[in-house]
């Protein structure tokens, strides 16, 4: 029973990372407080691709930094300048608009869902030690299932 419960737990934890990706969402963890309180640090955000020209003022977007392609920024659209192909953005916690406009080429998509805390949990799971914990839980569940099945077979033979 414990083995089954552990396997179900691992599956339930993986669902928020797998099913949305199959539906076309990109998933990121928020690591800075620029969008607080609307999107707290440690939130998991689901981003769906959308044509940048269709983004509206007030919507939250995810985009790649113009200085480092590895950094994903999540800010609110203040103005969509369709003619010049760029967005003016601002973090909710920031006093001023972002210094550099966001070109349409940098835009990943619109943030459609945020889940507080879950991003921090998943960020911990993808570390070296997090992966060891996950593998250990799955192995423990498999061992417990095997022991449970084996003991039932022994009892039936008697």
C-alpha positions in Angstrom: 0.0 0.0 0.0 2.8 2.4 0.8 4.6 1.5 -2.4 1.5 2.3 -4.5 1.0 5.6 -2.6 4.6 6.6 -3.3 4.3 5.9 -7.0 1.0 7.8 -7.2 2.7 10.7 -5.4 5.5 10.8 -7.9 3.1 10.6 -10.8 0.9 13.5 -9.4 4.0 15.6 -8.9 5.1 15.1 -12.5 1.6 15.9 -14.0 2.0 19.7 -13.8 5.2 19.4 -15.7 4.3 16.9 -18.4 0.6 17.4 -19.5 0.8 21.2 -20.1 3.9 20.7 -22.3 2.0 18.3 -24.4 -0.7 21.0 -24.8 1.9 23.5 -26.1 2.8 25.4 -22.9 6.3 26.4 -21.9 6.9 26.2 -18.1 9.2 28.4 -16.1 10.0 29.2 -12.5 9.9 32.8 -11.3 13.2 33.6 -9.6 12.9 37.4 -9.0 10.4 39.6 -7.2 9.8 42.0 -10.1 6.2 40.8 -10.6 5.2 40.6 -6.9 2.6 40.5 -5.4 0.8 39.2 -8.6 3.4 36.6 -9.3 5.5 35.7 -6.2 9.1 34.4 -6.3 9.0 30.6 -6.6 5.8 30.5 -8.7 5.4 28.1 -11.6 4.3 30.0 -14.8 2.7 28.5 -17.8 3.4 30.4 -21.1 1.5 29.9 -24.3 2.9 31.2 -27.6 0.9 34.1 -28.9 1.5 36.5 -31.8 3.2 39.5 -30.2 1.1 41.9 -32.3 -2.0 40.6 -30.5 -0.7 41.1 -27.0 -2.8 43.6 -25.1 -1.9 46.2 -22.5 -2.0 44.7 -19.0 -1.2 41.1 -20.1 1.8 39.4 -18.6 4.4 38.1 -21.1 7.5 36.0 -20.9 10.5 37.0 -23.1 14.2 36.4 -23.5 16.5 39.1 -22.3 18.3 41.0 -25.0 21.6 40.8 -23.2 21.6 37.1 -22.3 19.6 34.5 -24.3 19.4 32.3 -21.2 17.4 34.7 -19.0 13.6 34.6 -19.2 11.9 37.7 -18.0 8.2 37.9 -17.0 6.7 41.4 -17.1 3.4 43.2 -17.8 2.8 44.9 -21.2 2.4 48.6 -20.8 2.2 49.4 -24.5 2.3 47.3 -27.7 4.0 49.3 -30.4 2.8 47.3 -33.4 4.4 49.6 -36.0 7.9 49.3 -34.5 7.4 45.6 -33.5 8.2 46.0 -29.9 6.6 46.0 -26.4 7.1 48.4 -23.6 7.0 46.3 -20.4 7.2 46.8 -16.7 7.5 44.6 -13.6 4.6 45.2 -11.2 7.1 45.8 -8.3 9.2 48.2 -10.3 8.6 51.9 -10.2 9.5 52.6 -13.8 9.0 50.9 -17.2 11.8 48.6 -18.4 14.7 50.6 -20.0 14.8 48.6 -23.2 11.8 47.9 -25.3 11.1 44.2 -26.0 11.3 43.3 -29.7 8.7 40.9 -31.0 11.6 38.4 -31.7 12.3 38.2 -28.0 8.7 37.3 -27.0 8.1 33.7 -25.9 4.4 34.1 -25.2 1.6 35.2 -22.8 1.5 33.9 -19.2 -1.8 32.1 -18.9 -1.4 30.5 -15.5 0.7 30.9 -12.4 0.9 28.6 -9.4 2.7 30.0 -6.3 5.3 27.9 -4.5 5.2 25.0 -7.1 8.0 26.5 -9.1 10.4 26.4 -6.1 9.5 22.8 -5.5 10.2 21.8 -9.1 13.4 23.9 -9.2 14.6 21.8 -6.3 13.6 18.6 -8.0 15.8 19.2 -11.0 19.0 19.7 -8.9 21.4 16.8 -8.5 20.1 16.0 -5.0 16.5 16.5 -6.1 16.9 13.8 -8.7 18.5 11.5 -6.2 15.5 11.9 -3.9 13.0 11.2 -6.8 14.9 8.1 -7.9 15.1 6.9 -4.3 11.4 7.3 -3.8 10.6 5.4 -7.0 13.0 2.6 -6.1 11.6 2.4 -2.6 8.1 2.2 -4.0 9.1 -0.6 -6.4 10.8 -2.5 -3.6 7.7 -2.1 -1.3 5.5 -3.2 -4.2 7.7 -6.3 -4.8 7.8 -7.2 -1.2 4.0 -6.8 -0.9 3.4 -8.9 -4.0 5.9 -11.6 -3.0 4.5 -11.9 0.6 1.0 -12.4 -0.9 2.3 -15.1 -3.2 3.9 -16.9 -0.3 0.7 -16.8 1.8 -1.3 -18.1 -1.1 1.0 -21.1 -1.5 0.7 -22.1 2.2 
